[in-house]
Amino acid sequence: MIDYAKALSVGALLYSPALNHKIADMVIQGRLRPPYSLALCLEDTISDSLMSEAERQVAETVRRICDAAQTQDFYLPKLFIRVREPEQIGRVFASVQAWQEILTGFVFPKYTLDNAAAYHQALLGANDRANHPLYMMPILESREIVDFRTRRNVLGRLKEQVDAMAELVLNVRVGGNDFSNAFAARRHYDETIYDILPIAQLLGEILTVFSLDYVVSGPVWEFFFSDNDEWKQGLRQELKLDRLNGFVGKTVIHPKQIPVVNEMLKVTRKDYEDAKTILNWDDGGLLVGKSYGGERMNEVRTHGNWAKKTLLLSELYGIV
């Protein structure tokens, strides 16, 4: 399995359309508040007629960021390319191979039983030509997962596919908007995706299957403006429920969302102190005791995994 801390560090993943000519300058000039990761998107944001131009712009964006990093000091995010189909991986990687040192990997949209093997083969082919590991982040968002009659069988078989590539799987991601589209639903900024019961149930089953072994990242949040910044409170509430249920990180679509995600990825002082105590337990053989704040129980054998994740998050995102 991959380094868990590295998987947690993907955090806020900013999607940028591949045709965005300004994104390289935003990275180089430090106009995006770190930490964050970046995905150059060749999928739903690009029309078929502009695909060739978008692929050329991806190469230009990667080149500019890589060249600037040789002489300038700025935050260099984990960089991914979200392809449209498996066949695109080899072609796009060839176009950025000269600057591959800043490329972290690829995002696989609409990852299904039908295309998983093709995605894997294409990624392994790129890795054969790469000078460092290129990772994958599959997105679970297909109709076969939505359909309750096939969902559990499909999720189990998809887990087997992901397991076959476990060392190269950085995150498993979910397609919140695709699921919402299937149910003709759309949340407002005072609602969370967990208020949409069919989707909440679906997300719960994905977490049940995948989060035991992988970092699973939360669904996209669409809002980035409202008259009195109510959208921020809505995002905070959804991130709170993400974290409680096992998601870590978030797909974001606007730079203003990044600091809100990072704020909610921080751990509280009480959680931090309890996690330290649990992982450094020394109480004469008794494996249960009172928490740092004195209001709950700490138990070594049942809180160990939580404690490990909590300390890693505190190192990556800080303490409230």
N, C-alpha and C positions, 0 to 999 in steps of 0.2 A: 504493500500500500504506500501511497505517497505521503510525504511529510505533512502531518496534520496542521502544523502551524502555517505552512505555505498555503495550504488549501483555505484556511481561515482568513489569510491575508488578502484574498481577492476582494472582499468587502463590498464597497460601493462600486459597481461596474457600470460605467457611463457608456451608453450606446451612442455612437455618432454615425450618421449616414456616411457611407464611404465617399460621397461627393462633397463632403464638407471641406472646403479649401482652407478654412480658418483653424481647424482643430490642431494642426501642427504648431501654429503660432501660440495658441492657447496653452499648449503643454510647455513649449520652450520658454514662454514669457512668464510661466508660473501663475497663470490666471485661473487655474483650477485648484481648489484647496485640498491638499493631501491629508491622509492617504486616499487613493482611489485607484481603480483599474480602468482600462479603456478598451472598448471593442469597436473596431471599424466595421460597420454593418453593410453587407452586400445583399441582404435578403429583402425583407418586406419594404424597406425604405427606398428601394431602387427599382425603377421600371425596367422592363426587359430591354427597351430600346437604348437605355443608357448604361447597360452593364459593362460594355467594353471600356467606356470612359471611366466608370467607377473603379474598375480593376486597375486602370492606369493611375488613378488618383490615390488608391491605396498604396501603391508602390512609391509614389511621390511623397506621401505623408510619412511613410516609414523611413524613407531616405532622409528627409529633412530632419526628423527627430533624431535619427541615429547620428547624422553628421554633426548636428548641434551638440549632442551629448559628448562628443570628443573634445570640445573646447569650452563648453559652458557648464555651469553648475545649476541644475534644476531638478525637480522631482521627476524621476522617470517611472511612470506607472507600469504595472504589468500590462502588456499589450497583446490583444487578441484580434483575430480577424473572424468575423461571423460570415461564413460562406452561405451560399444558397443551396448547393448540392455537393455531394462527395467529389465529383469530377473537377470541381473548381479548385480543390485544395492544391493539387500538384501544380496547376497553372499559376495560381496566386503565389505559392511559395517560390516558384522559379523566379517570379518578378521581384521578390523581396530578398532573395537568398543572399545577396551581397551585404545586406544590412540585418541579417537574421539575428544578430546578437541581442537585439532589443525585443524580439518576438517571443512571446510566452507560449502561444498556441492558437487553437482554433475553437470557435463555438459552432456546434452542430445543431441547427434548427430542425424542428419536426423529426426528431430522432425516433425511428420506428424499427420494428422487426424486419421490415423489408429493406431498409437502407443501412442498418447498423454495420453489417459486414463491409459494405462499400466504403463507409466512413472510416472504419478501422484500417482497411487496406490502404486507403489514400493517406491517412495520417502516418502509418508505418512507412510508407514510401517516402514521405517528406522527412521523417526521422532518419531514414537511411542516408539522406543527403545533408542533414543538419549537423552542426557541430556541438549542439546541446539538445537536451530533451525538449520536444514540442508537445504540449499537453492538450487534452481535449476537455470540452465542457458541453456535454449533450443536453439538449433542451427537451424535456418531456411535455408535449403539447398536442399530440395527435388525437384524432377522433377515436381510435381504438382504445385509448385510455379513458376517454369521456364515457363511452358506452359501458354501462354497468354490467351488461351481459358478458363482456369480454375483458373487463378491466383487470381483475385480479390475476387471471392467467397471463395476460399480456405484461403486466408489471413484473411478475415473477420471471418471465422469459427475458424481458429487457434487463432485469438485474443480472441475469446470467451473461448477457452480452457485455454489459458494463464491467462485470467482474473479470471478463477475459482481457480487458485493457486496464486493469486496476492501477497499475503503476503509472499510467499516463492520464488518469482521470483527476483533474484538479477540483472541479465542482460538478455536481449535478444541478441543473437549473430547471425551472418550471415556467410554462407559458401562461401567465395569468390572463392576458388579453385574449389568447386563443380559447381558453376555457370560458371566459366571459362571453365571447362571441358565440360559442356553441349554445349557451343558454340564453342568448339575447339579453345579457345583463351588463350593467355598467355602474360601478359604485361612484358616489359623490365624495367630496372631501370630508364629510362628516360620517362616512361609512367605511368599513374595512372589508376586505375580500372575505373575511370570516363571517360576515353578515349574510353572504350569499350561500345558503346552506348546501346546495349541490356541489359548489366549488370547494367549500370548506371540507366536506366529506372527501372529495377527490384528493385535495392536498394532504389531508390526514393519511390517506392510504399510501400516497407517494412517500411521505415521510416514514411511515411504518416499514416500507420495503427498503428504502435507500439510506436513511439517516443513521442506521446502526453502523454503517461502514464508510459513508462518504459525507462530506460537507454538502448540504443541499441549500441553495440560495433562494431567497424569497422572491415572489412575483413583482413585476413592475408596478410602480405607482405613477399615475398619469399627471397629477396636479403639481404645478410649480408656481402658481400665482393665485391669490385671492385678495380682496380689498384689505382685509385685516390679518393676513397671513394665517387664516384658519387652516389652509392646506397643510401647514407644518404640523399642527396638532393632530390632524388626521393621519399624516404619515407617521408621526411618533406613535400613535395608538396602534397602527398596523404593525410597525416594527416591534412594538412591545409584544404583540401576539405572535409575530414571527418567531421571536427569540424564545418565548415561552414554549412554543410547539416544536422547536428544533431547527428552524431555518436560521442560517447565519449569512449575512450579506443581503444585498438587494440590487436588482436591476434598476438603474436610474436613467432618466432621459433628459435631464437638465442639470447643469452645474450647481444650481441652487439647492438641489436635493442632496448633494454629497455631504455637506456638513451635518445635515439632520441625521443621515444614516450613521455617520461616524459618532455623533453624540450618543445615539442609542446603542452603539456597539461597545461603548465603555461599560465597565463593571462598577458596581457600587463599592464603597469602602467596606461595608459589612460583608458583602460577598467575597471580596478579595481576602479579607482577614480570615474568613471561615475556610476558604479554599486553601490558604497557606497552612492553617492549622490541621486540616484533614490530611494534606499530603505530607506533613511533617509530624505526624501524630506520635506522641510519647506520653502515655498516661498509665504506665504500670500494668498494661495488659487489658485495661478497660477500653473498649472500642466505641464508646458513645459518650458524648458530653454536651455541655451547654455552648451555644454559639457565642461569637464575639460580642453581639449586642445583647445577649442574654434572653432573647425571645423565641429561640427555636432550638432544635436538636441538631447536632452534627454527629453523623455516624460514618465511620471510616469505610465500611464495606458497601454501603449503599450510596454514598455521595462522592466516591472517588472519581468517576468519569466526569461528573459535573465540575469537580474541583480542578481537574486537569484542563478542561476547556475554559473555565473561568480565568485561570492564571494566564493561559495563552492569549485570551482576548485582552486581558489587562496589559500585557506586554505590547500587543499590537495597537491597541486603541486608547489605552489609558484608564484612569480610575476617576469616577465621579467623586 
